[in-house]
Amino acid sequence: MSLPHAARASDAGEFRLAAAAAGTLRAEGPLTFLTARRASELGLAALASAAGGALEVDCHGVTSSDSAGLAVLLEWLGAARRSGRSLRYTQLPQGLAALAHISDVQQLLERGV
């Protein structure tokens, strides 16, 4: 079964990580196998360059996600912990929260490091 053209186009969109308020980043677009490498690089760069100790990522703008996207969020938490920074996620989309729940990492994502 093939996906409609519109579904393929939206799933292949570009992931972005934009500065919102001080200490807050806004994740936008698909967080999937197709975008995981770029998302990983953007998040690690943001962690390295952000001023202050605490950082929050608002995930409200994540349009689709899968296990690779979840792995990226966990990778960012590990990088934050190793660098002595605080990181937490807000407004996780329902699908990503469900995947985190079945993977038994939902509390880690909600609590952060």
C-alpha positions in Angstrom: 0.0 0.0 0.0 1.5 3.3 -1.0 1.0 6.6 0.9 -0.8 9.5 -0.8 1.6 12.1 -2.2 0.5 14.6 0.4 1.4 12.3 3.3 4.8 11.5 1.8 5.6 15.2 1.3 4.7 16.2 4.8 6.7 13.3 6.4 9.7 14.3 4.4 9.7 17.9 5.6 12.6 19.6 7.2 13.2 19.5 11.0 14.0 22.8 12.6 15.1 23.9 16.0 14.4 27.6 16.6 15.2 29.8 19.6 11.9 31.0 21.2 12.4 32.7 24.6 15.6 32.8 26.7 16.5 29.2 27.5 13.7 27.8 25.2 14.0 26.1 21.8 11.0 25.2 19.6 11.2 21.9 17.7 9.3 22.1 14.4 8.6 19.6 11.7 8.9 15.8 11.5 11.2 14.0 13.9 11.6 10.7 12.1 14.2 8.4 10.5 14.4 10.8 7.6 15.3 13.8 9.8 17.0 12.2 12.8 20.6 12.9 11.7 19.9 16.6 11.1 17.8 16.9 14.3 20.6 15.3 16.3 23.2 17.7 14.9 20.9 20.7 15.5 20.2 19.7 19.1 23.8 19.0 20.0 24.9 22.3 18.5 22.1 24.1 20.4 23.2 22.5 23.7 26.8 23.4 23.1 26.1 27.0 22.3 23.2 27.9 24.7 24.0 30.2 27.5 23.1 29.3 31.0 22.5 26.0 32.6 18.8 25.2 32.0 17.3 24.6 28.5 13.7 23.7 27.6 12.6 22.2 24.2 9.0 22.9 23.3 7.9 20.0 21.1 4.5 21.3 20.2 5.6 21.9 16.6 6.7 18.3 16.0 4.4 17.1 13.1 5.3 13.4 13.1 7.7 11.2 15.0 8.9 7.6 15.3 11.5 5.6 17.3 14.4 7.5 15.6 12.9 10.8 16.8 12.6 9.4 20.3 16.2 8.3 20.1 17.2 11.8 19.2 15.5 13.3 22.3 17.2 10.7 24.5 20.5 11.5 22.9 20.1 15.2 23.7 19.3 14.3 27.3 22.5 12.3 27.5 24.5 15.1 26.0 23.0 17.6 28.5 23.7 15.3 31.4 27.3 14.8 30.3 27.9 18.6 30.0 26.2 19.3 33.4 23.3 21.1 31.8 19.6 20.9 32.6 17.3 19.9 29.7 13.6 19.1 29.7 10.9 18.7 27.1 7.4 20.3 27.0 4.3 19.7 25.0 5.3 16.3 23.6 2.9 15.3 20.8 0.5 12.5 21.7 2.2 10.0 19.4 5.7 10.7 20.7 4.4 10.5 24.3 2.8 7.1 23.6 6.0 5.8 22.0 8.0 7.0 25.1 5.4 5.3 27.3 5.7 1.9 25.7 9.5 2.3 25.6 9.4 3.1 29.4 11.1 6.5 29.0 8.1 8.8 29.3 9.0 9.9 32.8 12.6 10.6 31.8 11.4 12.8 28.9 8.9 14.7 31.1 11.3 15.1 34.0 14.4 15.8 32.0 17.9 16.0 33.4 
